[in-house]
Amino acid sequence: MKTCATKKEEGRSRIRGMTKRLWIETVGCQMNVLDSELVVAALRRQGWEMAPAADAADAVFYNTCSVRQHAEDKIYSALGRIRSVKAKRPDVVVGVLGCMAQKDQELIRKRAPWVDLVVGPGQLHQVPSLVDDVLAGGGPRIEVSLDRKAGSRDAIARSFESYDPDRDAAMRPTPFQAFIRTQTGCDKFCAFCVVPHVRGPEQARPPETIVAEARKLVEEGCREITLIGQTVNSYKWSDGGRTTRLADLLALLDAIDGLDRIKFVTNYPRDMTDDLIAAVRDLPKVCHYLHVPAQHGSDDVLGRMKRGYTIGEYMEMYGRIRVAIPHAAVTSDFIVGFCGETDAEFQTTLDLVKTVGFKNSFIFKYSPRPGTKAFDRLPDDVPEEVKKERNRLLLDAQEEASLAGNRRFVGTREQVLVEGLSARDEKRAVDPGPDGVAQLTGRTMCDRIVVFDAPTRLVGRLVDIDILAAGAWSLSGVVADGLADAVPLDALTYSGEATPLYDISLPNPKPQAATSEPPRS
Ligand code: SAH
C-alpha cells in the first residue's frame, strides 16, 4: 500500500517553502498499516507533507513485513530502485521501518548501505527525532529492540515500547474506519512464525486507553473500529484485582454512541471462549465475523507447527460459534507445504476447507523464517512445485466453498457500510461527484463485500442493499427500495442444521493430541 499526497496536498507542496515531503510504502498486515498511519501523523505534526512520488520526497520510508520471504524480497528490490534517487540526492533520508528492521538489523545496511535509518516496531516513536538527526548530518542509525532470548521477559518487553501517539484522521484510508491496537507482540511461538521474534512479548494496552481512543475516533466521524492484535482474543488486562478480557472490552466499546460497527482480528482458536462468542452474539455493534486461522487440517502437522490444538478441538470451537451465531462468517488462514507435509496430510486440509465452508481463507506457501523453531529443526522439504500445486488446489476448494456460502445471500437484504468506489471504478478513476452514481463497494455485518450502483454521497453510511447475485469473492445488488420479500440477516439460518457442525468428522491420519507441549496462554 502506498500513502501518497492528495491533489490538494500536492498543490500545497508546490508552494512549500522549507516543508519536507515524505513518501511511505507499507507491506504486511493491518498492524503495519496502523504503524504507518501513526508515523505519518507524527511527522505531519512536525510540518512534513506527503510527497506525490518516491523520487520527489525528502524522506522515503518502507514499513516492512517479515512473515514470508516474498515480503522481504519486495522491500530489498524497492531499496535497489531507490538507490539511484539517493545517488542523485544524497540528502534524501531512506528508512526501513518495522518487522524486517527488527529481524535483519545491520544486514539491511550491509545489503543496501544507502539506507540511513533502520527502526524496529518497538522504536517507531523515535522516528521524528531520528530523521532530524540524520538531516542534521548525524549519520545512519539503527534502533531495534532486544532479541527474545537476550534478557528477562520484562527487559525484553520494555525494549518493545508500545507505539500509540495521537491519531491523525487525515491519514486513515477512510475517515469512517479505523484500526485500534489492543495489544502488541505475541507469545504463541508457532513453529513457522517470525512474529513473536520481531514484535516482542505480548503486552496489552489498558482498556481505558483503548476506549478513550475509540471515543475520540468516533467524535472525528469514525463509524467502524477494527481492534487488532496478533492474537486479539488473548487480550487480558489485570488491574487492582479486576481483569478485563476481550469480551469485556467489546461491551465497553459497544456502549459508545455514534459507533456502528466493531470488528476484531486475528483470533487464536484456543482463546475463542464462550463468553467472547456470547459477546459477539449479543452486542449489537459487534460484527458476526470471526477470523480464526486453523492453519492446517492434520493433527500431525498442527503438532509440528506447535499450534497447541488438535483439529478436533478446532471443530469443537467452530461448532460453538455455529450453534451460538448460525450465520456468522468464519474465516481462516492456511499454510501449504509445511515441513514434511505428505499428500495425505495435505488432503486433510483440503477436506477441512470443503467440509467447513469458511467464508474465505488466506492461503500461503510455507516460507522458512530464520529464528523460528521450524527453521532450526525441520527441513523445508516440500518442493516449490508441490507447494504451488497444493496452493492452487486449496484455492480452488475455497473458491467453491465461498461461492456456495455467498449464494445463500441472494434474495436477502443486507445492511452495508459503504466504503468507496468499487475496484472497477477506482481503476477507471471515476469521479462522478457526490450526487453522481458510481459503482460502490461496502461490507455486510458478516464482512461480505457487496457491489452496487449508488450516489457517491452514500460513502461512509449504512445502507440496505437487496442482494441479487453472488460470486465467490463478492455479492452484488441494488439499494433497497422496501421490497417486501427481502429477508433480514437474522432470519438467515445456516444450511444443514440437522447435523451439529462439531460432529463433522474429518479424516486425520492420527486423531490424537497435536502436541505434547502444555496449552499456551
Ligand atoms: N498473528 C497475525 C499475523 C500472523 S501472519 C495474524 O494471525 O494475523 C498471518 C498468516 O501468515 C498466518 O496466520 C499464517 O497462515 C501465515 N504465515 C505465518 N508465517 C508463515 C510462514 N513462515 N510461511 C507461510 N505463511 C506464514
Residues whose N, C-alpha, C, O or C-beta is under 5 A from the ligand:
A	BS01	SAH	V67 R68 F192 C193 Q230 T231 T266 P293 D333 F334 I335 F364 K365 Y366 S367 P368 R369
